[in-house]
C-alpha cells in the first residue's frame, strides 16, 4: 500500500480573494478599520474563492489527502466562525 501524500492549502489569498470582500462592506467600516481591514466584523464571511480554486481542489484532492490551513486575527472575534462557515459553504 502506498501512503497518500498530504497537501495543505492556505486560505488567505491562496484559496480566497480577501479583497473581494471590500465591495460588500459598508464604506464607513472600511474607513473605520483602515490599516486593519482583517478586523472588520464579518469580513471573512464576505470573501470569494479565487478563480479556478474549486476545480483545482477537486483535481488535487483525488491525488492527495488535502487540508485547509487558516489563522484568524486576534482582534476579530467573528473570524474563526466566518472562516469555518465559508469552508462548509464552498466545499460542501
Buried (B, 14 or more C-beta within 10 A) or exposed (E): EEEEEEEEBEBBEEBBBBEEBBEEBEEEBBEEBEEEBBBBBBBBBBBBBBEEBEEEBEEEEEEBEBEBEBEBBEEBEBBBEBBBEBBEEBBE
